[in-house]
Amino acid sequence: MNTWIPKYQPKEGEYLSLEHFKEMDYFAVENYGLPIELMMENAGLHLARLVASISPIDHKILIGVGNGNNGGGGLVAARRLQAWGYTVYLDLPMAINKPLPLKQLDRAIKFGVKVGLPSQIHHWVDSYLGFSQRRPLPEKILKAIEKANKTKAIKTSLDLPVGITKELDHPYFKAHHVISLAAPKQILQSLAHTTKIYIADLGIPKEIYQQFHTVFPPYHEAQLFELTRSSLE
């Protein structure tokens, strides 16, 4: 399983704070004309490829979606997985009314993605909230976290598990797999050793990494890497 995903050990200082990553992300959008929708498509494709590498085609996939860019990435993954032959459902604990997520929701539904929780969930994907998530979390998100953590489903988070804190002293989505976009995030170092963490190319150019004095992963070799666990100990 996942033998096609190469391993990568981040260098010292390569883990980014959320504040550092936000600056890079916004700089790419504002100064390089990198469209948010394009980054959303990149994130969703990487997420779909990872989910497909973990779950066989007969697995029912549930993707939890919020009303932001992270939710949009989850909706791209839903559309991709449905197109590949998976049966995909959406958990929508909040109204989707922002333009980009709404556009992605419409596309996903046209592809055959269903809204609602299936009777059996094999793989629960968390794309509820991204790096801008705030506390306290909405009550409906907290209920989704509680329900997900009680299931035996495989659990995967896009970028950050919803609810994560450095001390893990609040309810959070207990993911088996986390796909960190663009670069490793410092906050992920608090996760259990058994959690598999990946990084994926979001489309931010090497020059921006250099301007922000951080390491550019070898995305010319592969666009998705599994981080070696020794780097998180």
LUMMARLO-489251 format. One record per atom (N, C-alpha, C, CB): x, y, z. Coordinates in steps of 0.001 Angstrom, whole numbers, padded with zeros to 6 digits, always signed. Glycine has a CB too. Layout:
XYZ ...
***
This chain:
+000843-001189+000000 +000000+000000+000000 +000881+001242+000000 -000955+000004+001221 +000568+002190-000893 +001300+003450-000989 +002772+003271-001343 +001189+004194+000305 +003113+002139-001981 +004508+001922-002358 +004953+002905-003434 +004707+000490-002847 +004003+003540-004131 +004340+004489-005180 +004670+005861-004625 +003208+004597-006162 +004379+006097-003340 +004645+007407-002744 +006034+007392-002116 +003561+007773-001682 +006958+008191-002617 +008315+008189-002061 +008355+008799-000663 +009264+008950-002983 +009391+008442+000088 +009595+008979+001429 +010444+010249+001344 +010272+007924+002351 +010228+011110+002325 +010991+012362+002377 +011198+012748+003831 +010264+013506+001600 +012426+013073+004193 +012720+013527+005543 +013023+015021+005508 +013908+012734+006153 +012159+015828+006120 +012403+017280+006124 +013712+017634+006816 +011250+018008+006810 +014309+018697+006333 +015542+019188+006928 +015228+020019+008175 +016345+020022+005904 +016247+020264+008969 +016072+021046+010186 +015517+022432+009842 +017413+021169+010951 +014474+022826+010544 +013868+024127+010314 +012889+024170+009160 +014923+025120+010081 +012626+023022+008547 +011746+023010+007380 +010266+023059+007768 +012016+021771+006544 +009943+022643+008988 +008554+022715+009434 +008149+024172+009607 +008354+021932+010756 +007019+024547+009011 +006575+025932+009038 +005503+026154+010098 +006050+026342+007673 +005557+027308+010727 +004438+027717+011568 +003266+028052+010649 +004819+028943+012482 +002066+028031+011192 +000900+028373+010373 +000990+029815+009884 -000400+028163+011169 +001544+030700+010720 +001680+032103+010324 +002626+032246+009135 +002185+032948+011505 +003736+031500+009165 +004701+031540+008073 +004066+031014+006783 +005957+030717+008432 +003332+029919+006905 +002705+029354+005718 +001637+030281+005150 +002099+028001+006042 +000852+030900+006016 -000170+031836+005543 +000461+032957+004721 -000952+032424+006729 +001580+033487+005193 +002265+034553+004476 +002701+034087+003089 +003476+035039+005274 +003268+032882+003018 +003685+032336+001728 +002497+032160+000795 +004399+031001+001921 +001437+031597+001327 +000235+031315+000537 -000351+032606-000029 -000818+030583+001394 -000524+033598+000820 -001099+034871+000374 -000169+035587-000600 -001394+035775+001576 +001130+035498-000370 +002104+036136-001251 +002018+035531-002657 +003538+035981-000679 +001851+034208-002723 +001748+033545-004026 +000520+034008-004785 +001709+032030-003853 -000590+034163-004076 -001842+034591-004709 -001737+036042-005179 -003027+034431-003731 -001209+036907-004311 -001217+038341-004595 -000129+038765-005584 -001053+039110-003310 +001035+038129-005532 +002182+038612-006304 +002547+037749-007500 +003361+038718-005416 +002083+036505-007521 +002416+035622-008631 +001194+035246-009469 +003078+034371-008108 +000048+035792-009115 -001157+035506-009878 -001575+034058-009819 -000962+035900-011290 -001220+033367-008729 -001573+031954-008598 -003027+031865-008140 -000617+031217-007593 -003935+031400-008968 -005354+031409-008611 -005658+030439-007466 -006202+031054-009831 -006508+030873-006559 -006928+029991-005467 -007607+028750-006021 -007874+030728-004502 -008394+028907-007068 -009094+027756-007652 -008107+026722-008188 -010033+028216-008776 -006981+027182-008749 -005971+026248-009239 -005335+025484-008074 -004888+026997-010045 -005002+026199-006994 -004440+025520-005828 -005448+024546-005221 -003997+026545-004776 -006712+024911-005260 -007785+024033-004783 -007833+022746-005607 -009146+024760-004848 -007695+022898-006912 -007686+021727-007794 -006463+020850-007509 -007696+022167-009279 -005300+021482-007307 -004093+020718-006993 -004262+019942-005689 -002878+021651-006898 -004765+020631-004659 -004952+019986-003352 -005923+018829-003451 -005451+020995-002317 -007039+019037-004145 -008052+017988-004256 -007571+016777-005027 -009279+018534-004912 -006780+017012-006074 -006252+015884-006839 -005300+015052-005991 -005538+016378-008101 -004396+015700-005257 -003475+014959-004394 -004242+014184-003325 -002466+015917-003733 -005266+014812-002752 -006077+014135-001740 -006775+012918-002332 -007111+015101-001145 -007349+013067-003512 -008040+011952-004159 -007075+010808-004455 -008716+012420-005454 -005894+011124-004921 -004896+010080-005221 -004495+009330-003953 -003643+010701-005884 -004340+010069-002851 -003980+009422-001593 -005105+008521-001112 -003646+010467-000526 -006338+009019-001123 -007483+008211-000684 -007604+006959-001542 -008792+009033-000749 -007438+007101-002845 -007552+005950-003747 -006450+004928-003505 -007512+006414-005197 -005292+005393-003031 -004200+004458-002760 -004442+003670-001471 -002870+005212-002668 -005343+004162-000630 -005619+003534+000654 -006868+002657+000586 -005782+004597+001736 -007882+003128-000119 -009184+002458-000136 -009452+001772-001470 -010292+003456+000160 -009887+000492-001430 -010290-000186-002671 -011544+000452-003249 -010531-001688-002418 -011816+000144-004497 -012857+000826-005254 -014250+000600-004674 -012825+000370-006687 -014465-000478-003910 -015792-000734-003356 -016022-000051-002017 -016000-002208-003203 -015046+000707-001524 -015216+001440-000276 -016109+002659-000482 -013855+001868+000283 -016951+002923+000504 -017765+004132+000491 -016979+005247+001184 -019149+003894+001193 -016846+006366+000489 -016033+007484+000960 -016950+008612+001413 -015061+007975-000150 -016733+009098+002617 -017450+010271+003115 -016453+011413+003267 -018169+009965+004476 -016765+012548+002663 -015882+013707+002744 -016615+014829+003466 -015420+014165+001327 -016057+015232+004604 -016627+016326+005372 -016127+017650+004839 -016287+016185+006856 -017042+018554+004562 -016716+019782+003845 -017218+021006+004601 -017311+019752+002437 -016362+022020+004695 -016755+023305+005245 -016864+024351+004152 -015765+023756+006307 -017197+025563+004557 -017478+026637+003612 -016237+027502+003365 -018632+027503+004127 -015129+026844+003000 -013893+027577+002756 -013063+026880+001693 -013086+027723+004049 -011819+027347+001537 -010957+026782+000498 -010583+025332+000782 -009698+027613+000360 -010422+024976+002058 -010117+023594+002390 -011291+022695+002007 -009790+023453+003891 -012495+023175+002276 -013681+022441+001850 -013744+022308+000340 -014934+023126+002360 -013325+023363-000360 -013283+023296-001817 -012340+022217-002303 -012872+024630-002393 -011185+022085-001634 -010267+021005-001981 -010888+019641-001772 -009003+021117-001172 -011645+019498-000674 -012340+018241-000431 -013373+017941-001503 -013004+018270+000922 -014038+018971-001987 -015039+018787-003041 -014392+018393-004368 -015857+020066-003221 -013221+018942-004646 -012472+018503-005835 -012143+017020-005711 -011164+019338-006015 -011672+016603-004534 -011359+015188-004314 -012604+014326-004486 -010761+014979-002913 -013744+014791-003986 -014991+014048-004136 -015332+013834-005608 -016134+014781-003431 -015215+014906-006383 -015499+014809-007820 -014551+013837-008506 -015399+016186-008481 -013258+013933-008178 -012266+013056-008793 -012535+011588-008449 -010854+013455-008341 -012764+011323-007182 -012988+009943-006747 -014258+009369-007371 -013077+009873-005216 -015312+010174-007426 -016554+009718-008059 -016305+009402-009537 -017670+010792-007914 -015520+010233-010196 -015212+010006-011618 -014418+008727-011829 -014435+011190-012187 -013628+008336-010827 -012824+007119-010924 -013612+005859-010586 -011630+007224-010013 -014852+006024-010125 -015688+004858-009867 -016027+004606-008409 -015027+003673-010401 -015568+005473-007525 -015916+005341-006103 -017336+005854-005852 -014901+006116-005217 -017923+005396-004755 -019189+005940-004278 -018852+006946-003181 -020159+004801-003749 -019159+008213-003444 -018709+009290-002568 -019907+010051-002009 -017768+010249-003325 -019824+010340-000717 -020847+011104-000011 -020212+012349+000607 -021535+010234+001081 -021058+013337+000876 -020596+014576+001497 -021304+014801+002825 -020828+015771+000561 -020521+015159+003835 -021069+015644+005097 -020948+017159+005077 -020327+015017+006342 -022075+017855+005111 -022096+019312+005009 -022693+019903+006285 -022904+019770+003762 -021884+020068+007326 -022423+020573+008589 -022743+022058+008580 -021462+020296+009683 -022326+022763+007548 -022628+024187+007442 -023006+024504+005999 -021417+025055+007903 -023703+025600+005826 -024120+025997+004484 -022901+026332+003627 -025080+027204+004548 -022940+025876+002385 -021881+026198+001434 -022408+027335+000558 -021460+024933+000566 -021880+028541+000784 -022396+029688+000035 -021311+030620-000491 -023330+030469+000900 -020036+030332-000194 -018960+031131-000775 -018752+030699-002229 -017639+030977+000048 -018394+031623-003113 -018399+031334-004555 -017602+030100-004974 -017867+032508-005285 -016334+029987-004554 -015523+028865-005026 -015989+027517-004476 -014080+029090-004650 -016205+027377-003162 -016731+026091-002680 -018087+025754-003292 -016850+026112-001161 -018921+026767-003500 -020231+026520-004092 -020094+025999-005521 -021077+027799-004072 -019148+026566-006267 -018895+026087-007625 -018415+024634-007600 -017853+026984-008330 -017515+024321-006658 -017009+022947-006561 -018102+021984-006109 -015824+022881-005592 -018990+022425-005234 -020105+021581-004801 -021015+021254-005973 -020905+022268-003686 -021320+022257-006777 -022175+022041-007945 -021537+021038-008904 -022443+023372-008670 -020231+021162-009114 -019538+020220-009995 -019581+018801-009437 -018087+020655-010200 -019330+018678-008141 -019307+017349-007522 -020664+016663-007640 -018899+017454-006048 -021731+017408-007377 -023074+016825-007454 -023401+016419-008881 -024126+017816-006932 -022983+017218-009857 -023209+016854-011259 -022470+015570-011627 -022767+017994-012182 -021379+015294-010955 -020619+014064-011198 -021231+012855-010503 -019185+014241-010737 -022229+013088-009644 -022905+011978-008983 -022604+011829-007510 -022556+010732-009657 -021836+012747-006951 -021551+012706-005515 -022842+012973-004750 -020451+013745-005126 -023072+012209-003672 -024306+012313-002906 -024083+013118-001630 -024845+010919-002567 -025128+013795-001173 -025070+014551+000076 -025734+013737+001178 -025757+015942-000074 -025051+013587+002304 -025584+012825+003423 -024655+011701+003819 -026947+012272+003082 -024890+011166+005001 -024043+010088+005519 -024588+008734+005101 -023939+010166+007050 -023732+007869+004533 -024182+006524+004171 -024339+005654+005420 -023190+005869+003185 -024990+004515+005261 -025181+003606+006400 -023852+003002+006843 -026173+002484+006035 -022915+002870+005922 -021589+002360+006245 -020541+003283+005653 -021405+000916+005723 -019555+003645+006483 -018487+004537+006038 -017168+003792+006149 -018457+005858+006876 -016481+003607+005027 -015181+002944+005044 -014033+003930+005225 -014983+002160+003765 -014200+005121+004665 -013114+006117+004704 -013743+007480+004925 -012256+006099+003380 -013388+008126+006030 -013932+009454+006371 -012833+010473+006149 -014461+009511+007857 -013087+011413+005261 -012106+012443+004917 -012534+013767+005534 -011953+012578+003376 -011597+014399+006197 -011823+015674+006881 -011248+016816+006050 -011189+015661+008295 -012150+017592+005442 -011733+018857+004820 -012663+019957+005326 -011764+018768+003241 -013052+019823+006587 -014020+020752+007167 -013480+022180+007231 -014414+020289+008559 -012281+022335+007815 -011707+023663+008009 -010210+023614+007732 -011980+024183+009444 -009659+024712+007253 -008245+024744+006910 -007397+025426+007961 -008055+025429+005600 -006290+026035+007515 -005327+026601+008457 -005840+027862+009146 -004039+026908+007743 -006976+028384+008713 -007532+029575+009357 -008630+029233+010366 -008083+030520+008304 -008755+027959+010720 -009815+027572+011658 -009642+028297+012991 -009813+026043+011879 -010763+028655+013570 -010784+029423+014812 -011538+028647+015896 -011434+030812+014585 -011209+028962+017132 -011941+028411+018270 -012837+029500+018867 -010959+027848+019345 -013980+029082+019411 -014467+027707+019512 -014992+027206+018164 -015570+027610+020577 -014840+025912+017937 -015355+025324+016710 -016884+025329+016736 -014815+023886+016525 -017513+025442+015569 -018977+025350+015514 -019462+024022+016092 -019472+025507+014062 -020605+024051+016737 -021149+022862+017391 -021329+021707+016399 -022488+023193+018058 -021754+022020+015193 -021964+020959+014205 -020642+020304+013792 -022676+021521+012971 -019564+021071+013780 -018249+020502+013488 -017811+019604+014639 -017204+021620+013243 -018032+020038+015856 -017679+019220+017020 -018431+017894+017002 -017980+019979+018322 -019688+017928+016618 -020472+016689+016542 -019932+015774+015440 -021964+017007+016286 -019506+016367+014329 -018930+015568+013244 -017636+014910+013698 -018674+016441+012000 -016787+015651+014426 -015543+015090+014958 -015841+013915+015881 -014739+016169+015711 -016794+014112+016780 -017145+013055+017736 -017633+011804+017019 -018219+013550+018710 -018502+011993+016036 -019037+010847+015304 -017940+010135+014518 -020156+011295+014358 -017079+010903+013878 -015998+010301+013088 -015062+009491+013963 -015209+011380+012347 -014691+010050+015104 -013728+009370+015983 -014289+008093+016586 -013292+010300+017094 -015602+007957+016610 -016222+006740+017150 -016312+005623+016121 -017605+007053+017672 -016136+005968+014845 -016241+004959+013802 -014925+004195+013638 -016644+005609+012478 -015012+003083+012944 -013820+002306+012607 -013291+002671+011224 -014127+000812+012670 -013839+003724+010650 -013438+004123+009300 -011990+004593+009280 -014358+005231+008771 -011349+004388+008142 -010060+005045+007899 -010321+006539+007911 -009403+004583+006534 -009424+007299+008505 -009642+008741+008602 -008448+009501+008016 -009876+009156+010075 -008753+010423+007125 -007726+011222+006455 -008096+012697+006529 -007553+010777+004978 -007116+013551+006826 -007348+014996+006891 -006588+015718+005796 -006941+015546+008258 -007212+016749+005261 -006578+017612+004279 -005931+018793+004988 -007599+018096+003226 -004638+018881+004907 -003781+019941+005452 -003634+019862+006964 -004332+021293+005075 -004731+020014+007723 -004678+019909+009185 -005915+019182+009673 -004570+021312+009848 -005783+018289+010640 -006989+017716+011240 -007809+018818+011899 -006626+016619+012272 -009089+018844+011637 -009920+019891+012217 -009894+019780+013739 -011371+019800+011686 -009720+020922+014403 -009686+020956+015852 -008310+020789+016464 -010564+019918+016375 -007287+020552+015655 -005945+020265+016187 -005389+021474+016941 -004984+019867+015043 -004737+021196+018060 -003972+022199+018799 -002620+021581+019133 -004729+022669+020104 -001691+022404+019516 -000349+021911+019808 -000348+020879+020918 +000556+023058+020181 -001195+021079+021929 -001230+020155+023063 -002260+019049+022889 -001518+020913+024334 -003052+019101+021825 -004105+018111+021568 -005037+017987+022774 -003486+016736+021232 -005327+019127+023393 -006161+019119+024590 -007598+019543+024297 -005564+020031+025641 -007966+019555+023014 -009333+019845+022608 -009784+018732+021664 -009441+021257+021925 -011090+018577+021474 -011557+017583+020500 -010984+017873+019117 -013098+017563+020441 -010461+016840+018477 -009928+017007+017127 -010146+015719+016344 -008418+017382+017163 -010103+015832+015042 -010303+014695+014140 -009060+013812+014191 -010591+015173+012674 -009220+012594+014675 -008072+011712+014899 -007742+010941+013618 -008356+010727+016064 -007028+011634+012749 -006718+011101+011423 -005624+010045+011475 -006301+012224+010493 -005762+009048+010616 -004683+008083+010391 -003693+008618+009362 -005254+006729+009926 -004180+009499+008493 -003373+010073+007415 -003654+011574+007346 -003683+009379+006039 -002606+012366+007178 -002749+013814+007009 -001905+014236+005817 -002323+014591+008305 -002506+014974+004893 -001765+015453+003738 -001564+016962+003897 -002513+015112+002402 -000350+017362+004251 -000004+018763+004507 +000343+019432+003183 +001185+018879+005517 -000321+020513+002888 -000152+021150+001589 +001075+022050+001556 -001389+021950+001235 +001854+021910+000509 +003017+022752+000190 +004242+022460+001039 +002654+024192+000348 +004069+022289+002354 +005214+022116+003248 +004759+021462+004541 +005901+023470+003538 +005684+020876+005298 +005320+020336+006611 +004937+021468+007560 +006485+019508+007206 +003924+021236+008379 +003483+022227+009360 +003964+021824+010757 +001935+022374+009337 +004441+022788+011504 +004958+022512+012841 +003926+021848+013735 +005435+023789+013483 +002689+022277+013648 +001665+021774+014542 +001430+020268+014379 +000379+022523+014309 +001770+019728+013210 +001574+018295+012966 +002551+017434+013759 +001720+017994+011486 +003607+018034+014278 +004574+017276+015055 +003994+016779+016373 +005794+018121+015320 +002846+017330+016770 +002215+016883+018013 +001385+015614+017833 +001340+017982+018566 +001158+015200+016583 +000336+014023+016326 +001046+012734+016704 -000062+013976+014871 +000263+011703+016947 +000808+010405+017338 +001766+009881+016277 -000322+009396+017574 +002736+009119+016730 +003740+008542+015840 +003113+007655+014768 +004748+007741+016643 +001943+007087+015072 +001276+006183+014126 +000581+006935+012990 +000261+005320+014860 +000429+008245+013127 -000213+009024+012068 +000751+009210+010906 -000686+010397+012602 +000311+008852+009717 +001139+009051+008533 +000906+010456+007988 +000830+007980+007449 +002005+011164+007760 +001922+012535+007287 +002586+012641+005917 +002582+013504+008295 +001931+013356+005036 +002396+013516+003665 +002501+015016+003364 +001433+012798+002652 +003304+015359+002379 +003301+016718+001845 +002995+016632+000353 +004673+017445+002106 +002312+017666-000151 +001905+017671-001553 +002159+019036-002166 +000424+017287-001695 +002540+019027-003426 +002840+020257-004172 +001547+021026-004444 +003570+019930-005509 +001491+022240-003919 +000299+023074-004099 +000415+023961-005336 +000067+023941-002860 +001641+024065-005870 +001855+024905-007041 +002606+026188-006740 +000546+025239-007661 +003022+026372-005483 +003801+027553-005115 +005221+027388-005649 +003809+027765-003567 +005746+028365-006386 +007058+028193-007022 +008214+028231-006024 +007264+029267-008067 +009316+027648-006451 +010508+027553-005612 +010988+028930-005147 +011624+026843-006370 +010850+029934-005999 +011331+031264-005660 +010667+031816-004403 +011098+032205-006818 +009407+031485-004188 +008710+031978-003000 +009253+031304-001747 +007193+031739-003121 +009522+030008-001816 +010137+029316-000682 +011458+030000-000331 +010366+027806-001006 +012222+030334-001359 +013516+030979-001121 +013341+032367-000510 +014310+031080-002428 +012358+033126-000992 +012106+034457-000441 +011702+034397+001022 +011028+035161-001243 +011028+033297+001403 +010581+033147+002788 +011539+032272+003604 +009175+032550+002821 +012729+032065+003055 +013827+031405+003769 +013423+030025+004303 +014301+032286+004924 +012795+029246+003440 +012466+027877+003810 +012842+026935+002672 +010965+027745+004156 +012835+025653+002955 +013319+024643+002011 +012228+024259+001020 +013812+023397+002762 +012588+024198-000225 +011668+023739-001271 +011807+022229-001406 +011955+024451-002639 +010743+021463-001126 +010838+020001-001282 +011125+019632-002734 +009533+019316-000809 +011652+018454-002984 +012030+018063-004358 +010816+017689-005214 +013004+016883-004316 +009956+018672-005442 +008735+018396-006200 +009010+018121-007676 +007776+019559-006073 +010246+018348-008126 +010588+017964-009494 +010694+016443-009616 +011911+018629-009926 +010866+015754-008485 +010970+014293-008480 +009605+013628-008290 +011927+013838-007376 +008776+014204-007438 +007428+013692-007176 +006623+014832-006572 +007452+012433-006216 +005314+014743-006685 +004472+015824-006173 +003790+015467-004852 +003425+016187-007201 +004011+014236-004396 +003446+013777-003131 +004485+012906-002441 +002106+012995-003350 +004782+013228-001185 +005765+012474-000406 +005175+012077+000936 +007052+013297-000201 +005595+010926+001442 +005311+010563+002824 +006502+010954+003672 +005000+009045+002963 +006262+011687+004759 +007351+012092+005628 +007818+010906+006457 +006921+013251+006535 +009114+010780+006588 +009639+009713+007443 +009319+010050+008888 +011176+009527+007245 +008883+009032+009642 +008416+009276+010997 +009538+009696+011933 +007743+008046+011534 +010767+009312+011634 +011874+009706+012503 +012022+011208+012577 +013166+009090+012023 +011545+011899+011525 +011654+013347+011504 +010642+014009+012418 +011483+013858+010102 +009687+013247+012937 +008646+013816+013789 +008850+013438+015243 +007275+013361+013325 +009864+012661+015560 +010047+012189+016926 +010698+013265+017786 +010892+010913+016943 
***
